[in-house]
């Protein structure tokens, strides 16, 4: 097996910092993470294929519509929230998730 020198150095730094017990352990953890990632990606692709087989192909327009809806209902946890236009504030109040409503100091929605 051949490994890029930069990756060997990163592994050695992880060991020196106490983030891994050994270089072999660090490599093993990286390979396990990659295998898990690949398995989840395949499962997602299978789920999308199954959905599209039943309901038809997901269009770019549908994805853009969903992306806008997701951004509008997102809860900002750091940084600044994008400015809303007057029309947006008047016509679309922000949706609160059940988890957000349960947070201390947030009160019920």
Rosetta blueprint (number, residue, H / E / L):
1 X L
2 X L
3 X L
4 X L
5 X H
6 X H
7 X H
8 X H
9 X H
10 X H
11 X H
12 X H
13 X H
14 X H
15 X H
16 X H
17 X L
18 X L
19 X L
20 X L
21 X L
22 X L
23 X H
24 X H
25 X H
26 X H
27 X H
28 X H
29 X H
30 X H
31 X H
32 X H
33 X H
34 X H
35 X H
36 X H
37 X H
38 X H
39 X H
40 X H
41 X H
42 X H
43 X H
44 X H
45 X H
46 X H
47 X H
48 X H
49 X H
50 X H
51 X H
52 X H
53 X H
54 X H
55 X H
56 X L
57 X L
58 X L
59 X L
60 X H
61 X H
62 X H
63 X H
64 X H
65 X H
66 X H
67 X H
68 X H
69 X H
70 X H
71 X H
72 X H
73 X H
74 X L
75 X L
76 X L
77 X L
78 X L
79 X L
80 X L
81 X L
82 X L
83 X L
84 X L
85 X L
86 X H
87 X H
88 X H
89 X H
90 X H
91 X H
92 X L
93 X L
94 X L
95 X L
96 X L
97 X L
98 X H
99 X H
100 X H
101 X H
102 X H
103 X L
104 X L
105 X L
106 X L
107 X L
108 X L
109 X L
